[in-house]
Amino acid sequence: MSQTVVKVVFGEQAMVDFGHRLGELIVTPIVVFLEGDLGAGKTTLCRGILGAFGHRGPVKSPTYTLVEPYQFGHGVLVYHFDLYRLGDPEELEFIGIRDYLAEGVCCLVEWPERGAGMFPLPDLQVMIMAVEGGRRLNITGNTLKGEAVLASLLEVG
């Protein structure tokens, strides 16, 4: 089980728009890994996903706090993690990582490799790479839930 969809976007607004479309298809609970070099657009994609949940404001990368919570109606909670400055995956135990992975939660995780072994298999894994004039997103569904999101993404184009 593992299906991948490739999408190429050009420009910041296109990345936000794609994130919004992806966010509209997400059903919680879900874990989404966002991978790519510094400046690849991980936080920009998060801005679009959070917009689909109803967030209207700035989205900053929680590089120093490690996690930024966003509460939405109907009990939907999104945790945006940025593990770039994490020294050791075990540090996640000190912030109570298991509590963040509760039922009904969407976890968006930037730099997931820095927290290796502390998160479950991600439902969706998004690898963002710079290409001439834009970004290439390889989106992989690792679970049935992730593959359902990809199937819906293919349906809407």
N, C-alpha and C positions, 0 to 999 in steps of 0.2 A: 504494500500500500504506500504509495507516494506519487503524487501527481504534481507536475509543475506547469505553471502558466507564466509566460514571458510578456512583459509590457514595457514599452519604451515611452518615456514622457519627456517633453521639452519645456523647461522653465519651471519656476517655483509654483506658479498658480496651477499648472497642470499636475504637479505632484500633490498639491493640496486637494485638487478636484478628484484625483484618483483615490487618495486616502479617504475622502468623503464617500465615494462610491463603495470602497471596500468596507468602511465602517457601517454603512447601511445594511450590509450583508452579514455582519457579525452577530452571532447569537451567544450570549453568555451562558455559562462560563467558558472562557477561551484564553489561551496563552498564545501570544504573537511575538516571535523573535524578529528583531530588526537589525540586520547586519550590514556593514559597509564601512568604508574608510571615514575618517573625520571629514565633515562637510558633504557627505554623500546625499543627505536629505532625509535621514531617519526621523529627526524631530519634525521636519516639514510634513512628512507623511503622517506622523502622529497628530499634527494639527488638523489635518483633514479627517482622520478617523474620529477624533474627539468632536469635531464639528458635526459629524453625522449623529453623534449622541446628544447634541444640543449645546455644546460648549461655544460660547461667544466671547472670546477674549484671547489674550496672548497665551501662547504655550511655550514655556521655557523648558529647556532640557534640565532635569534635576541632577546635574552633575555632582553637586556638593551634598545635596540632601539624599541622594540615591533614589528617592521615590516621591512622586507628586500625586496625591489622590484627587479624583474628580468625581463628585456625587451628582447623579442625575435622578430624575423622577422615576417612580416605580421601583425604587430600591437598586437601580443600576449603579454600580461603582466601577470606575476604571482607575487602575494604578499604572502610572507611567514611570518606569524604571530607567535609569541611565547608570550603568555599572562601570563607566569608563574609569573612574577614580577608585574603584574597589581594589584594595590591596590583596585580599584573599577571599575566596568564595565563602569561607567559614564566617566572615563578617556578616553575612546575610542572616545567620542564626541570631546574631545579637539584635538585629532590627525586627526579629520575629517573622521571618519570611513565610513560614507556614500559615500564619494568620492572614497574610495577603493573598494566599491562594485559595480563599474560601469560595464556597458555592456562589454562583451568580456574579462573579467578578470577571472583568476583562483586564488582563495584564499585558501591557505593551512593554517589551524589554529591549532596550538598546544595549549593545555590547554584551550579549548573553554569554559569550565565551568566558567572560571574566567571572561569571557566577556558575561555572561548570559544576554540574552535579547537584545544584540546589533547586533547580526548576524541573518540572516534569517535561516530558517530550512536548515541544510546542505543537499546537494544532496547526498553526501557520508559521512559516519561516520565510521572511522577505530578505533577500540579498539584493542590495542596491549597489550598482557599479556605474561609474562615469563612462559615458560613451560620447562620441563627438556631438557636441551641442545639447546633450541631455543626459538622462539616466535610464539605465536598463534595470528593471526589477524582475528578478526570478522569484516567483511566489510558489512555495511548495506546501502542499497539504500533507501533513504527516499522520493525521487521524481521520476518522470518518467525518468528524465535524469540520476539520480543515478542508477536506475534499468537497464537502457540501458547499462551503463558501466558494471554492474555486469553480465548481459547477455552475453556481448562480452567477459568478463573475463572467463566465463564458457566455451565459444566456443573455446578459444585459449588454455584452460587447465591451 
